[in-house]
Amino acid sequence: MKPLKRLMNESKVLLSEGFLRGAERSLSEEDYEEYIEPFERQIDLTPLDDYLDFLIDEHPPYHSQIDGRLAPQLHRILNLTRREAADMGIWHYLTVIYRPDFVRYRWTYGSREYMKKRFWGVREWDSNTFSRLWWVAEQTHTDGDYSLTEKILTKQYLVRSAFDRDFSRYKPALRAYIAVLGGDPKSVVEEAAKRFNKHLSVVQLENFQEQQIREKFGEIRAEILQDYESDTTLS
């Protein structure tokens, strides 16, 4: 058994440039021993280990399709409560100690700060490599059905346009967003998310059912397409 553990914040000082690039030896648990703590209950990481190896065999480096395949499995294997998942120490352990090779396989090195975010991250959704996918799956799955998780992760702009806004915290709104806008181009999705977010300044989102929210997204989408059609006609 390979148990889930947590990594203390003080270990961040060991994330050197060479480590982030993979140019030096990956540090072992012995190197980080003073910074590692046990997790409060036992979760076996062996199935996750096997699945990460499978993804590396199946996909070329830096391929975004990895996200859609990994998120559901990650969420199933790490059967965490939301309180447990809010503990960044477990995500730091997974990226820095357990599978730093996978982080480098998924993300190309852009800059020190960019790569440090992928390894470390903070309490924003789009940071730590594993944390971001777990939370996307948590917010989009329904009773073990991850079809919406896979759909939203097919396009990075679909994920970002939703999760950069507060409505992503309300599952019915997120489901409605994916259902109505999941097949649209980036310009339509981003504009629709912006307009819907503005609409929330005058209404209480939790007062609406999913079907009502779908209808609102549909209205906004129709307005945007009409605006684009008018611009084309005028030009």
Secondary structure, DSSP 8 states (H G I E B T S, - for coil): --B-EEE-GGGGGG--HHHHHT-S----TTTTGGGEEE-SS--B-HHHHHHHHHHHHHS-TT-THHHHHHHHHHHHHS---HHHHT-HHHHHIIIIII-HHHHHHHS----HHHHHHHHT--SSSSSSHHHHHHHHHHHH-BTTB-HHHHHHTTSHHHHHHHHTSGGGGSHHHHHHHHHHHTTS-HHHHHHHHHHHHHHTTSS-GGGS-HHHHHHHHHHHHHHHHHHHHHHHHH-
